[in-house]
């Protein structure tokens, strides 16, 4: 629940579950780490605007990101961040876990666009992906991640 920072080359911030921080405090705090590589914002009050500001950072290059149960984020804000933000292009670990109390805000179409267009899926560096309990639409078949889309994922995975 605390903040961990290394001031040398890389920085990590674990803010999981810190719901007491309002967005106007949380977002500048996250951006205060210019060499951020590992970030856990699960169960926080991060907003679409805060995620966009992180994505626009000229120095942040994330390798690990957790946005589990971030109920202020929208599917569109997550999609835009993963597809367009330079800060997300080198992700190796990604968790968008949701549960029955708060399923992922991503629609099937947004998730499909992320898998097809996000650099972290296309560059073959993604080694960990957690989408457990994401909302599914009954009329759509499960989305399949192919080894071609994410080579380190050794086999096709239904999500």
C-alpha positions as CSV (number, residue, x, y, z in Angstrom):
1,X,0.0,0.0,0.0
2,X,3.0,2.3,0.3
3,X,5.0,4.1,-2.4
4,X,8.3,2.6,-3.4
5,X,10.8,4.7,-5.5
6,X,14.3,4.1,-6.7
7,X,15.9,7.4,-7.8
8,X,18.5,5.8,-10.0
9,X,17.5,4.6,-13.4
10,X,14.0,3.2,-12.8
11,X,11.2,3.9,-10.4
12,X,8.3,1.8,-9.1
13,X,5.1,2.9,-7.5
14,X,2.6,0.6,-5.7
15,X,-0.5,2.5,-4.8
16,X,-2.9,-0.4,-4.8
17,X,-5.9,0.2,-2.7
18,X,-5.0,3.8,-1.7
19,X,-8.6,5.1,-2.1
20,X,-8.1,8.0,0.3
21,X,-6.0,9.9,-2.3
22,X,-8.2,12.2,-4.3
23,X,-7.4,12.4,-8.1
24,X,-6.0,15.9,-7.7
25,X,-3.3,14.5,-5.3
26,X,-2.9,11.0,-6.9
27,X,-2.2,12.1,-10.4
28,X,0.6,14.6,-9.7
29,X,2.1,12.0,-7.3
30,X,2.3,9.4,-10.0
31,X,3.8,12.0,-12.5
32,X,6.4,12.9,-9.9
33,X,8.3,9.8,-10.9
34,X,9.8,10.6,-14.3
35,X,11.6,7.2,-14.7
36,X,8.5,5.1,-13.8
37,X,8.7,1.5,-15.1
38,X,6.4,-0.4,-12.7
39,X,3.0,1.0,-11.6
40,X,0.1,-0.5,-9.7
41,X,-2.9,1.8,-9.6
42,X,-5.4,-1.0,-8.7
43,X,-8.4,0.1,-6.6
44,X,-7.4,3.8,-6.7
45,X,-9.2,6.9,-7.9
46,X,-7.2,7.3,-11.1
47,X,-9.3,9.1,-13.7
48,X,-9.3,9.0,-17.5
49,X,-7.6,12.4,-17.4
50,X,-4.9,11.1,-15.1
51,X,-4.2,8.1,-17.3
52,X,-4.0,10.4,-20.3
53,X,-1.5,12.6,-18.5
54,X,0.6,9.6,-17.7
55,X,0.5,8.5,-21.3
56,X,1.6,11.9,-22.4
57,X,4.7,11.9,-20.1
58,X,7.9,12.3,-22.2
59,X,9.9,10.1,-19.8
60,X,7.7,7.4,-18.4
61,X,8.1,4.0,-20.1
62,X,6.1,1.4,-18.3
63,X,7.1,-2.3,-18.2
64,X,4.4,-3.3,-15.7
65,X,0.9,-1.8,-15.2
66,X,-2.0,-2.9,-13.0
67,X,-5.3,-1.1,-13.4
68,X,-7.4,-3.7,-11.5
69,X,-10.9,-2.5,-10.4
70,X,-10.2,1.2,-11.2
71,X,-13.9,2.2,-11.2
72,X,-13.2,5.8,-12.3
73,X,-11.6,4.6,-15.6
74,X,-13.6,4.0,-18.8
75,X,-13.0,1.4,-21.4
76,X,-12.2,4.1,-23.9
77,X,-9.6,5.7,-21.6
78,X,-7.9,2.3,-21.1
79,X,-8.0,1.5,-24.9
80,X,-6.6,4.9,-25.8
81,X,-3.8,4.6,-23.3
82,X,-2.8,1.1,-24.4
83,X,-3.0,1.8,-28.1
84,X,-1.7,5.4,-28.4
85,X,0.4,6.3,-25.4
86,X,4.2,6.0,-25.7
87,X,4.4,5.3,-22.0
88,X,2.6,1.9,-22.6
89,X,4.4,0.7,-25.7
90,X,7.0,-1.4,-23.7
91,X,4.6,-3.1,-21.3
92,X,5.6,-6.7,-20.4
93,X,3.0,-7.2,-17.7
94,X,-0.6,-5.9,-17.8
95,X,-3.4,-6.5,-15.4
96,X,-6.9,-5.3,-16.1
97,X,-8.6,-7.7,-13.7
98,X,-12.2,-7.1,-12.7
99,X,-14.6,-9.1,-10.6
100,X,-18.3,-9.5,-10.1
101,X,-18.5,-6.3,-8.0
102,X,-16.7,-4.3,-10.7
103,X,-16.1,-6.0,-14.0
104,X,-13.6,-4.5,-16.5
105,X,-15.1,-1.5,-18.3
106,X,-13.7,-2.7,-21.6
107,X,-16.2,-3.8,-24.3
108,X,-15.5,-6.8,-26.5
109,X,-14.7,-4.3,-29.4
110,X,-12.4,-2.2,-27.3
111,X,-10.5,-5.3,-26.1
112,X,-10.2,-6.6,-29.7
113,X,-8.8,-3.2,-30.8
114,X,-6.2,-3.3,-27.9
115,X,-5.1,-6.9,-28.9
116,X,-4.8,-5.9,-32.6
117,X,-3.3,-2.4,-32.3
118,X,-1.6,-1.9,-28.9
119,X,2.2,-1.9,-29.3
120,X,2.6,-4.1,-26.2
121,X,0.7,-6.9,-28.0
122,X,2.3,-6.3,-31.4
123,X,5.9,-6.1,-30.3
124,X,5.9,-9.6,-28.7
125,X,7.2,-8.4,-25.3
126,X,4.0,-9.0,-23.3
127,X,4.6,-12.0,-21.0
128,X,1.8,-11.5,-18.4
129,X,-1.8,-10.6,-19.0
130,X,-4.7,-10.8,-16.5
131,X,-8.2,-10.1,-17.8
132,X,-10.0,-12.5,-15.4
133,X,-13.7,-11.9,-14.9
134,X,-14.0,-9.3,-17.6
135,X,-17.5,-8.7,-18.8
136,X,-18.5,-10.9,-21.7
137,X,-21.3,-10.3,-24.2
138,X,-23.3,-13.5,-24.7
139,X,-23.7,-12.8,-28.4
140,X,-19.9,-12.7,-29.1
141,X,-17.6,-15.7,-29.0
142,X,-14.6,-15.6,-26.6
143,X,-11.8,-13.5,-27.9
144,X,-8.8,-15.6,-28.7
145,X,-5.2,-14.3,-28.2
146,X,-3.0,-16.0,-30.8
147,X,0.7,-16.7,-30.4
148,X,1.1,-14.5,-33.5
149,X,-0.4,-11.5,-31.7
150,X,1.5,-12.0,-28.5
151,X,4.4,-14.5,-29.1
152,X,5.5,-15.0,-25.5
153,X,2.0,-16.2,-24.7
154,X,2.8,-19.8,-25.6
155,X,-0.7,-20.9,-26.8
156,X,-4.0,-19.4,-27.7
157,X,-6.0,-18.3,-24.8
158,X,-9.8,-17.7,-24.6
159,X,-10.8,-14.5,-22.8
